[in-house]
Amino acid sequence: GQSSRDVEQQEILLQGCGNRFTLHELGKPITSANYPDPYFNRERCSFYIHAPIGQTVLVKFEEFHLEDHPSCCYDSLSIFDGNTTSTQLIKLCGNNLPAVVKSTQSSLRFEFKSDASTSYSGFKFRFYFCRNSSCCKVLTVTNNDNVTSPNYPQKYPNNQYCQYYLIAPSVWTRLRLRFTFFDLERFSTCKYDNVTVRDGFQSTSCTSKAYCGNQPPPESVSFSNKLTIFFRTGSAVNRSGFRADVEPVFTKAVMTKSKPSDVFLHGNSLPCSDAMPDFSNGK
């Protein structure tokens, strides 16, 4: 079984590249060697991303350029479902940006190889962990955009656990979030259907209280370039859900903020630290 140390560290092992390192946050970029300069010739590199028990892995590419070939015989990045090479999900080459890749198990394995001649800038992607892969989305916010609950504006389904990872490409950019529609089951403690917003991707990042009924989270600006929206539903009542508008913000006022927005300080004491994700309690 997987030890608690493994779960906490979320290790990514690079085998054959001479490296072993640990990532301390979701959404951190993974790149080919020497990126954005051309990768090395005659390279063989394998690595895997392992999620906590009960989670799956989602990968979203931001850059991709390998030597092209109809069957990717020269340079390629192969992605496998799980820790072994028994189930290949996709084999990639060329310069078309790949679609989002999702595992069905708790791991994804990657194998990169290059031949003796042509090389390009390689690849860059970020990874995320999902409790429910059918309701786990990543949105790179470069312009005004929005996220909605499943089936919106129709009624959302029961027994959902949804994660919406919002990230601005630049660490100097903040995100402004405003709920423009909000209709969830009402309950005094919001323990059935609810929305919470996290200022970042970590379990120890500042997190709002749970909101339900017709009271949405207040408009807010993130303290980092990342936000996470969590949406949970119970087994009975269905409503129309929510729509949230998000936009990138870069102003002097935002850059001089000394602490996260009060919206995110519910149940937290400053500083809200960046630490390894902990999904064991469902947060």
ABEGO torsion letter per residue (X at the ends): XBBAAAAAAGBBBBBGAGBBBBBABBGBBBBBBGOABBBBBGBBBBBBBBBBBGBBBBBBBABBBBBBBAAGABBBBBBBBEABAABBABBBBEABBBBBBBBABABBBBBBBBBABBBBAEBBBBBBBBABAABBBBBBBABBBBBBBBGOABBBBBGBBBBBBBBBABAABBBBBBBABBBBBBBAAGABBBBBBBBEABAABBBBBBBBEABBBBBBBBABABBBBBBBBBABBBBAEBBBBBBBBBBAAAAABABBBAAAABGBBOBBBBBBBBAAAGX
